[in-house]
Amino acid sequence: MDVPAAIVGVVLAELAVGGLLLLWGAPTWGAVRHGYEILLGGTLALIGWGAWAALGNPLDTVRAEGAVGDADLLARALLAMTILGTASVVALAVRLATPARVLGILAAAAGLVTFVPLAQIRADRGGIGGIAQGIVELALGALLLGAIWDGMILGHWYLVERKLSNRYMVWMARANVVAVAGGLVGVLLSARSSVPCDGLAGAELEQCAFGFSPLLSVGSMTVWMGLGVIALLAVIAVFNVKLAIEGGRSIQAGTGMFYLAVILAPAAEFAAKVRFF
């Protein structure tokens, strides 16, 4: 399997799923103008399409290996998530708020379904902890990436609605703290799995190693990288809570902090998911 492409697809899928769950589950619905949901939902739909495209070739390999059911379920669930997510944005754009929210919630549910076949594929390839650990790692990654992405977009939206109460940013900042804690657990769980390309030989080893830096195969390098990035994200998360509570122009400063987090969080997840398959 093209493991590097699969990792990119997994991280993008996590971001889309986590972002959708927080988009439709946060207390912003009905309090913030629907332009916020259109903007955020539009970016998540594009990310979902990216995940679907990135996982195309890896899923073909999984089918060739005989795990057709897992690959087909994953492909259908990803496609359903992206189509429903796109439809929810279109519905909001034409001012069909209630149908848009229903479609958005269904998109998030379809996204959650993708975690099952992804975890099954991981287990079939010898992943430690079986399906259960795979699902937990995916859920924690989705929470981390989704909370940070949604927080960044919401912070920007305060430039549009300048009189918007800071309570929504406080809620998102606190959710970000929980997400970073979950990201820490996800990185620690990844330490149970083997380093990239471990145990492979011949053509499989060459294919696996092609997309990886040799440094990633050294001992616990990916775990330490992930822990270092999570430590930086924790500092940012604490500052974001303080800035959100202060409100006003401090939210703009918090949005700048979210910019840094948006760069760092995928790095932490890539470090964790290098060991996923």
Protein Blocks (a to p, Z undefined) as FASTA:
>chain_A
ZZklmmmmmmmmmmmmmmmmmmmmpckgokacfklmmmmmmmmmmmmmmmmmmmmmmmmm
mmmnopamlmmmmmmmmmmmmmmmmmmmmmmmnopaklmmmmmmmmmmmmmmmmmmmmmm
mmmnopahijmlmmmmmmmmmmmmmmmmmmmmmmmmmmmmmmbcfklmmmmmmmmmmmmm
mmmmmmmmmmmpccehihiahjllmmmmmmpcfklmgojlmmmmmmmmmmmmmmmmmmmm
mmmmngmjllmmmmmmmmmmmmmmmmmmmmmmmmmZZ
